Amino acid sequence: MVLSVFPRYPVPSLRLPYIGFGLVTLLALLPSQVDAQDLQRPRVFFDCNGPSCDRQYFRTEINWVNWVNDREVADVHVIMGSLSTGGGGREYQLDFLDAHLEGEDEGYEEVITYSRLGTDTDRETLDGLSFSLGLGIAQWANAHGYRGLVTLRGPDPELGGIGTRRLVSQEEVDDPWNLWVFSLNVNANRDSEETSTNNQFNGGFNASRVTPTWKMNFNTFVNHRRLRRELSSGTFNDIRTNWTFNQLVAYSIADHWSVGLTGSVGRSVSDNQELRARFSPAIEYSFFPYDEATRRSLTVFYQIGPTYADYIEQTIYGERDELRYEQSIELDFSQRQTWGDAGLTLSFSNYLHDFDLNQRSIRGDVSYRIARGIEINASGDLSWVNDQIFLPADDATDEETLLNLQRRATDRTERFSVGLRLQFGSIFNNVVNNRFRGVGGFGGGRGGGGRGFF
């Protein structure tokens, strides 16, 4: 069954087959009359890598459980992932699993989704996530016999209508903006010393509209930079302006299929392009339902279309401008499971007039818990490059090469990293001490966080 939950901050949906009523509001996560220290608290392992992973805040707000550092000693495993929404917000999905059982279809598994509005502050987001997290843990605890930990009460009409607030759909409101969201940002910075000066101006504009059927996004970006360096051979000056305009229009034609149009127009001095314009129809197939993307995703994406380029300098192929057709296909896989995270992307692109002008790449990352307190992680990408038709006939100068101002010919790019994480000692992390936050590497810095996966 689907159960809607309407706290102070909206939590649109909650699937709870263990309870038999259609609407509840969690008014309090309160310790019972029994002393909490006399009860065995559930051990919770919180698995979150991305925005709003402020573990210290959640430990402070939910102090009636034991937060542990290792999944192997936990009772409940909470996985939180998120996706951006059309209004500039995010939708968070929290999965509650039995930590001692492997496999998605075994044991307890519940899902809570929480929507952060684009206008919410960080505090409002953390409060809403704390509410959702506490509600999910409370449901798990109730289903596993921890009935003395918290109290769940139904909506009280004397509390000013709490329980009636919720997100609304487009059909329920008169929206003068028709779901369009706009944003504008500009910034300027200057870095200087006696022998060098770097002045930059950046500006951008974005317009987007997202519905269950349509996804539209239009954005433009401008960068202007003035660079001065004092070298032994004299003064090096570089002034350049780059800009780009990108557009995406996508339409959902079925549960697993989407079609769309992508395009871009821009100027890139480092790529020897005074003007580059591309227009490509595209299609995407998702092997899993799209609403499962926070936990697992496997998609194949294909696009084909014309590309026009007007070059600043004559290219290595003797062209000053040209119109070419190109295609690309990409297979993308990602998942977050109780054992860790993994992602893999395979892509291939080529020009249709010459299939030898192509690029192949593979990118991947994995984080795997091999035993209690032992985790290995690896990431990397490898590309075989043979499509740099934009390269100028003249080689880059030494100054342009050292300052990375001009693209140079290459047949391969690569990046690899591997790491090992070993943790031992106390398995509990309930204690919160806010003194000297962000100093000396303690406490995770100001505002929490974590590495981003979704």
N, C-alpha and C positions, 0 to 999 in steps of 0.2 A: 504494500500500500504506500501511497505518497502522503506525507504529513507535512503541512505548512506550519512553520514556526515564525512568529512575529514578535521578536524582542524589540528593545529600544532601537537597535540597529538591525536592518533587515537580513534575515536568513531565509531565502526563498523556499528551499525544499529540504526535506529530511525524510529518508526512507527508514521507518522503524516498524518492522513486522512484529515486534515483541509487545506492542501496546495496542489496545483495541479502541482508542478514541480518536476522533478526527482532527482535533485542534487543541493544542496546549500552548501555554506561554510559561517559560521558565522565569519565575519571579525572583527566585533566590536559589543560590547554591550554598546552602547553609549547613554547617556541622549540626548533627543531631544532638539531643540531650546527653547522649553517651559521650564520654571523653574520647576524642579522636585518637589520643595516644594509646588508649586501651584497645583499639581496633587494629586489625591488620589492614594496612592501606594497599590498594592496588599499585603495582609498579608500572610506570608509564614511560615508554621510550618514544620521544618526539622526533620524527624524521622529517626535517624541513630544510630545503635548500632553495632560497629565493627571496622575494620581497616579503617583508613583515615577519621574518623569522626571529622575533625578539624573545628568545627563550627566558631571559631574565624577567621580562614583564609577565609572561605566562606563569612562571613559577611563583611570582609574587601574588598574582590574582587567584591562582588555583593552588592552595596550600594544603589541601586535604588528600593529596596523593603523594607517592614517592616517585620523583623524577629520577630515572636512572640513565647512565651513560652508555649502556650496552643492551642491545636487543635481546641477547641470549638470557639475560636475567629478568626481562620484563614480563608482565602479564598481558599488557595491551600495547600494541604497536600502532601509533598514529602517524599517518603519512599525509603531509599537506603539500599540495601543488596549486598552481594558479595559472590563469590565462587572462589576457587583457580583453576588455569589453569595448563596445563601440562608443560608449560615452566617456571614454578616458579613464574608466575605473578598472577593477579587476574582479574576476570571479574565482574564489578560493574553494577548493574541494578538500575535505578532510575525510580520510578513510580510517576507520577503526577496526583493527584486526586482532585476533588472538595471536599473541607473539610466539607461542610455542608450536603453532601449527603451520606447515608449509603448504603453499598452493592457494590460489585465489578462491576456490570453491569449497574449502574446508573450514569448518568452524564458524565463529562469529565474524560478520563483516557488515558494517553499516557505513553510510555515506551522508555527510552534511555538506551543503554548499552555502557559501556566504558571499554576498555581492558587496563590493566596496564601490561607492559612487565616486565619480570623478572629482566631486567637490569635497569629499570627506578629508578631514585632517588625519595625520598619522595616529593621533590619540583615538579618534573615533574608529579608525580601522582596527587598532589593537584591542579596543574595548569590544567591538563586534566579534573579532576572532576569539577573544577570551571567552565570551559568552558561548559561541558555537563549540569551542573546544571543551569547555566545562560541561555543556549539555551532552555532548557525545560521550565523554568519559563517564558522566553520571548514568547514562543509559546502559553503557557497558557494565558498570559496577552493579547496577540493579539487576541486570540479567545474569550476573555471576555471583550473586549472593551477598554483595557488599551493601546491604540495605540500610546500614546505620550511618552512612557517610554524609549524604546530602538529602535535601528535601525538595521535591518537585510539587508545585502547586498549580492549579488551573488559573485562568484569568479572573481577576477580581474587578467587578464593575465599579467599585468605589475608588479605583486607582486612576481615574481619569481616562478610561478607554484604552489602557495598555492592552495590547493584543490585537488592536485593529490596524496598526501601522504595517505597511508592506509596500513592496515595489509594485508598480502598475504597468500594464502594457500600453502600447500606443493606442489601441482601440478604446481604452478607458479614460483617456485624458485628451484635452484640446491643447496640443503642443504647437505653439506658434513656430517653433524651429523645425518641426517635422522630423525629429530625431537627428538633425545635423549638429555636429560638434565642431567648433573652430578653436584653433590655438595659434598664437603668434609669439615668437620669442626672438630677442635680439641680445647680443652681448659683444663687448669690446674688451680687449686686454692688451697689455703692453709689458714685455719683458725686456729689460735693458741693463747693460753695464757699459764700461768704458769702451770695449772693443766690439760690442754687438748690440743690435736692437732688433726686436721682433714685435711688430704691431699687427694685430689681427682684428677683423670684424666679422662676426657671424650673424646671420639672420635666417629665420625659417617660418613658414606658414603651413598649417595643416588643416584640412577639412575632411571629415569622415562621417559616414552614416552606416549604421549596422542594424539590420533586422534579422529575424530568423531565416529569411530567404535571400536578402541582398547584403552585400558587403562592398562599400565604396570608400576609397581613400585617395586623397589628392594631397601631395605635399611638395614644397619647394624649399631649396636651401641655397644660400649664397655665402661664400667665403672670400674675403679680400685680405691679402697679406702683403706686408712690406718688410723685407728682411735685409739687414745689413751686417756684414761680417768683415772685420779687419784681418787680413791675411798677410803673410810675409811678402807676397807679390803685389799687394795693394788692397783696395777696398772692393768687396764683392757686394753688389746690390741685386735684389730680385723683387720684382713687383708682379703679382699675378692675382687674377680673379677667376674663381671657379664657381659654377652654379649648376643646379640640376632641378628638374621638375619630374616627378614620378606620379603615376596614376595606376590604380587597380580598381576594377569593377568585376565582382564575382557573383554568381547566381547559383543557388542550390537547386539542382534539378531532381535529386533523389536522396535517399538516406546516406548513400555512400559516394555520390557523384556531385561534382561542381564544375561549372564552366566559367570562363572569365576573359577579360582583356587586360593586358598589362602594357605599359608603355613608359618611355622616359625621353626627355630632351635635356641636353646639358652641354656644358663646356668644361674640359679638363686639360689644363696645360701640361700636367705631368704625363698624360696619355696622348699628347700631340693632337688634341681634338679641339678645333675652334667651335665645332658644332657636331653633336651626335644625337640622332633621333632614332628611336626604336619603337615598333608597334607589334605586339604578339598576341594573337588569340591563344588561350590556354585551357587545359582540362586537367582535373585532378580526381583520383579515385582513392578513397580511404577504405582499407581492408577492415578496420574496426569502426564502430559508430563514432561520429565526431564528438559526441558528448563524453567519450572516454579518454579524451586527449590528455587530461592531467595525469593519468596513470599509464596509458599505453597508446601509441600511435604508430601506424604504418601506412604511408601514403606514397603514391606515385604521381608525379607531376610532369606534364609535357607542354611545351609551348613552341611555336614556330611563327616566323614573321620577318619582315624586311628591316634592315638597319642602314641608315644613311650616315655618312661621316664626311665632314669638311675638315681637312687637316691643316694645322698651323705650318708645318714643314712637309716637304715631299717625303713619302714613306720609302721604306726599303724596297717596295715593289713598284716604285715610280709613280704612285698615285697622289694627286692633290685632293681628290674627292671621289667617292664611290658609293654605290648602292648594292648591298649584298643581302642575301637571305640566310638566316641561321635558325637552328633548332637546338633544343636542349631537353633532356629528360633527367629527372632526379627521383631517386628512391630514398625515402627518409624513414628511419625507425627510431623510436625512443620509448623507454619504459622506466617506471619506478616500481620496484617490488620490495618485499621484505628483506631480500638479500643485498639490495643496493640499487644503483642506477646504471643505465646503459643507453647509448645512442650511437647510431651509425647512419651516415649519409653517403650515397654513391651518386655521382653525377657525370653526365657526358654531354658535350655540346660541340657543334661543328658548323662550318659554313657550307651551304648546299652547292656552291659552284666548285668547291674543292674539298672533298671529305678528309684529305690529309691535314687541312687546317682545323684542328680540333683541340679540345682540352678534356682530360679525364681527371677526376679527383675522387678521393675517398677521405672522409672525416669521421672520427669516432671518439668516444670517451666511455669509460667504464669505471665504476666504483663498486668494489665487491668485498663483502665482509666474509673472510675465510674462517674466522674463529672468534671467540670472545675477545674483544678488545683489539683485534687485528684486522686492518682494512688495507687493501691495495687499490690504487687508482692509476689510471693511465689515460692519456689523451694524445691526439695527434691528427695531422692532416697531411696528405701527400697529393700533389697535382703534377700531371705531365702536360706541359704547356707547348702548344704548337699553333697558336692562333693569334699571335701578336702582329696583325697586319697594320696596326697603327704606328709602329715604331718609326721614328724619323730616320732618314738615310744617314745623317750625320750623328756620330756618337755623342753621348752626353759629355760635358766638360768635367774635369776633376772636381770642381766646386759643386756642380749639380749632383755628381755621384756621391760625394761625401755628405752632402746635406739631404740626400734622398729626394731631390726635386724632379728627377726625370726617370721614367721607367726605362729599364734596360732589357736587352734580350736575355732570355733564359729558357731552358727546356724542362726545368723541374723546380718546384718549390716544396719545402717540407718543414714540418715542425713536429716534434715528439717530446713527451714528458711522461715520467713514471714516478710514482711515489708510494711510500709505505707509511701507514699510521698505526702506531702502537700505543695503546692506552692501558694503564693498570693502576691499581690503588682502589680507593673507595668507589663503589658503584653508584652512590647516591649523589645528587646535585640539587638538593632542596634549598640549601642555604643561599640567601641573597644578601650581598653587602655592597651598597652603592657608593662607598667612599672611593675617591681617586679613580673614577670611571674613565676608561680609555688610557690609563697611564700604565706603562710597563707590560702591556699585553694582557691585562686581566679584564675579565668581564665582557669581552667581545666588543669593546668600544662603545661609542654612543649610538644608540638606535638599533643595535642588533644587525641582523642581515644574514649573510651566508652566500655561498656561490649560487649563481642562477642556473636553473635547468629548464624551466618552462617560460 
